[in-house]
Amino acid sequence: MKTYNVGIIGATGMVGQRFSLLLANHPWFNVKVVAASKRSAGKTLKEAIGEKWAMKEPMPENIGSLTVMDAEADVEKIASMVDFVFCAVNMKKEDIKVLEERYAKAECPVISNNSAHRGTEDVPMVVPEINPDHIEIIKSQRERLGTKRGFIAVKSNCSIQSYVPALHPLKKFGLKNVLACTYQAISGAGKTFETWPEMIDNVIPYIGGEEEKSENEPLKVWGKIEGNKIVPATTPNITTQCLRVPSSDGHMAAVFVSFDNKPSKEEILKLWKEFKGVPQELSLPFAPKQFLNYFEEDDRPQTKLDRMVENGMGVSMGRLREDKQYDYKFVCLSHNTLRGAAGGGVLLAELLAAKGYFD
Ligand SMILES: NC(=O)c1ccc[n+]([C@@H]2O[C@H](COP(=O)([O-])OP(=O)(O)OC[C@H]3O[C@@H](n4cnc5c(N)ncnc54)[C@H](OP(=O)(O)O)[C@@H]3O)[C@@H](O)[C@H]2O)c1
């Protein structure tokens, strides 16, 4: 497989740090550029991050010694140095939209962890096991942007990365109503217990904008390409509540679902066990071998014990049982900064690389 030079935009942040770890020894992608705000530009990545290093593993030397570039001022220079960039920045939505389009128009594809372009009709929002075909919309997007190589592809919000994969293989029974309550880790806000001590022994029943994303994004992921846009699905009817809970990493969800044609419990468990997507078929480096992992024990999956299933790229489910109001209920878990953020971004980039979108 060909190798590609890549940049990390937002390299000093929580997701950016995770990208450094994941890409340090990646077989296809070499990190050549790290960039962040002008506050960090000119320092080595190690100096710029300093005490804010939030990962358990040490910072990779080869990436920590790179000099941070200015993500806004150095767009053309960065675009000339790499084949594509990963982007995870904390800026106003409108500013992120502009920044990502500047990279795309400089013929530098952008794999984004930000929400700014998730609603843009010709920007694919991809969970590689679920809607890999949506990358075909890139042709229309390139026409709109007037680019040959440049485009933007995004991954979905971390909150939906457990229940959408769990529900996806069950679509053939007609997903009707879905209720999901999420219990989301503090790293999802770019925080640790050191930087957010108020979260120790606490639950906050509000995460700005999260419920809207959790209800709308699955419909785009399950949508269809029609002409030059992705048209969202109209079912299922999804309602959510998203809570911030005192765990460091790992978003749990309690899910209730009803179907047009109710399957048996055995049918659901079989579909989960046997589900494979394009990443598994292509043996992409970051693809989990077993994407959906069901635990028989009543007290699993647990955030602390099970978030690292399949190196944090698998999704775990448990407690599947019939419900009095809906057909079934179950719990599910995914690692929010691995499958839900940087790892999901890397897997999307691998899919795009395997399909020739960076050539
Ligand atoms: N954390 C998660 O689990 C998660 C999951 C999915 C998606 N996301 C999304 O990923 C993005 C980053 O999240 P995060 O948690 O990593 O945030 P974060 O820890 O606050 O890091 C933000 C990054 O953005 C950079 N930045 C801020 N202003 C900038 C500017 N004007 N120009 C260029 N760079 C700028 C920062 O650089 P400086 O250090 O120089 O300020 C830093 O590198 C957000 O859009 C978030 O919604 C996060």
The ligand as an SDF file (V2000), in Angstrom:
LIG
                    3D

 48 52  0  0  0  0  0  0  0  0999 V2000
  -13.0540   15.1700   22.6920 N   0  0  0  0  0  0  0  0  0  0  0  0
  -13.8420   14.3310   22.0310 C   0  0  0  0  0  0  0  0  0  0  0  0
  -14.1290   13.2000   22.4520 O   0  0  0  0  0  0  0  0  0  0  0  0
  -14.4000   14.7290   20.6920 C   0  0  0  0  0  0  0  0  0  0  0  0
  -15.1230   13.7690   19.9940 C   0  0  0  0  0  0  0  0  0  0  0  0
  -15.5910   14.0610   18.7230 C   0  0  0  0  0  0  0  0  0  0  0  0
  -15.3690   15.3050   18.1980 C   0  0  0  0  0  0  0  0  0  0  0  0
  -14.7020   16.2580   18.8970 N   0  0  0  0  0  0  0  0  0  0  0  0
  -14.5020   17.5530   18.2420 C   0  0  0  0  0  0  0  0  0  0  0  0
  -13.1220   17.7120   17.9360 O   0  0  0  0  0  0  0  0  0  0  0  0
  -12.7780   19.1070   18.0090 C   0  0  0  0  0  0  0  0  0  0  0  0
  -11.6400   19.2900   18.9750 C   0  0  0  0  0  0  0  0  0  0  0  0
  -12.0400   18.8120   20.2490 O   0  0  0  0  0  0  0  0  0  0  0  0
  -10.9860   18.6740   21.4430 P   0  0  0  0  0  0  0  0  0  0  0  0
  -11.7400   18.0060   22.5350 O   0  0  0  0  0  0  0  0  0  0  0  0
   -9.7230   18.0670   20.9590 O   0  0  0  0  0  0  0  0  0  0  0  0
  -10.7370   20.2380   21.8010 O   0  0  0  0  0  0  0  0  0  0  0  0
   -9.5390   20.8900   22.6270 P   0  0  0  0  0  0  0  0  0  0  0  0
   -8.8660   19.8930   23.4990 O   0  0  0  0  0  0  0  0  0  0  0  0
  -10.1070   22.1100   23.2540 O   0  0  0  0  0  0  0  0  0  0  0  0
   -8.4650   21.3150   21.4840 O   0  0  0  0  0  0  0  0  0  0  0  0
   -8.7500   22.3120   20.5730 C   0  0  0  0  0  0  0  0  0  0  0  0
   -7.6470   22.4990   19.5290 C   0  0  0  0  0  0  0  0  0  0  0  0
   -8.0740   23.5680   18.6600 O   0  0  0  0  0  0  0  0  0  0  0  0
   -6.9850   24.4710   18.4940 C   0  0  0  0  0  0  0  0  0  0  0  0
   -7.4680   25.8240   18.1990 N   0  0  0  0  0  0  0  0  0  0  0  0
   -8.2460   26.6300   18.9670 C   0  0  0  0  0  0  0  0  0  0  0  0
   -8.4230   27.8170   18.3370 N   0  0  0  0  0  0  0  0  0  0  0  0
   -7.7540   27.7360   17.1450 C   0  0  0  0  0  0  0  0  0  0  0  0
   -7.5580   28.6430   16.0500 C   0  0  0  0  0  0  0  0  0  0  0  0
   -8.0800   29.8600   16.0570 N   0  0  0  0  0  0  0  0  0  0  0  0
   -6.8260   28.2050   15.0140 N   0  0  0  0  0  0  0  0  0  0  0  0
   -6.2970   26.9650   14.9830 C   0  0  0  0  0  0  0  0  0  0  0  0
   -6.4320   26.0780   15.9900 N   0  0  0  0  0  0  0  0  0  0  0  0
   -7.1560   26.4580   17.0700 C   0  0  0  0  0  0  0  0  0  0  0  0
   -6.2710   24.4150   19.8270 C   0  0  0  0  0  0  0  0  0  0  0  0
   -4.9610   24.9710   19.6750 O   0  0  0  0  0  0  0  0  0  0  0  0
   -4.2230   25.7760   20.8940 P   0  0  0  0  0  0  0  0  0  0  0  0
   -3.7670   24.7270   21.8540 O   0  0  0  0  0  0  0  0  0  0  0  0
   -3.1160   26.4600   20.1930 O   0  0  0  0  0  0  0  0  0  0  0  0
   -5.2430   26.6940   21.4820 O   0  0  0  0  0  0  0  0  0  0  0  0
   -6.2910   22.9050   20.0800 C   0  0  0  0  0  0  0  0  0  0  0  0
   -5.2760   22.2890   19.3150 O   0  0  0  0  0  0  0  0  0  0  0  0
  -14.0510   19.8420   18.4150 C   0  0  0  0  0  0  0  0  0  0  0  0
  -14.7040   20.3360   17.2530 O   0  0  0  0  0  0  0  0  0  0  0  0
  -14.8750   18.7570   19.0810 C   0  0  0  0  0  0  0  0  0  0  0  0
  -16.2510   19.0310   18.9880 O   0  0  0  0  0  0  0  0  0  0  0  0
  -14.1980   15.9950   20.1320 C   0  0  0  0  0  0  0  0  0  0  0  0
  1  2  1  0
  2  3  2  0
  2  4  1  0
  4  5  1  0
  4 48  2  0
  5  6  2  0
  6  7  1  0
  7  8  2  0
  8  9  1  0
  8 48  1  0
  9 10  1  0
  9 46  1  0
 10 11  1  0
 11 12  1  0
 11 44  1  0
 12 13  1  0
 13 14  1  0
 14 15  2  0
 14 16  1  0
 14 17  1  0
 17 18  1  0
 18 19  2  0
 18 20  1  0
 18 21  1  0
 21 22  1  0
 22 23  1  0
 23 24  1  0
 23 42  1  0
 24 25  1  0
 25 26  1  0
 25 36  1  0
 26 27  1  0
 26 35  1  0
 27 28  2  0
 28 29  1  0
 29 30  1  0
 29 35  2  0
 30 31  1  0
 30 32  2  0
 32 33  1  0
 33 34  2  0
 34 35  1  0
 36 37  1  0
 36 42  1  0
 37 38  1  0
 38 39  2  0
 38 40  1  0
 38 41  1  0
 42 43  1  0
 44 45  1  0
 44 46  1  0
 46 47  1  0
M  CHG  2   8   1  16  -1
M  END
$$$$
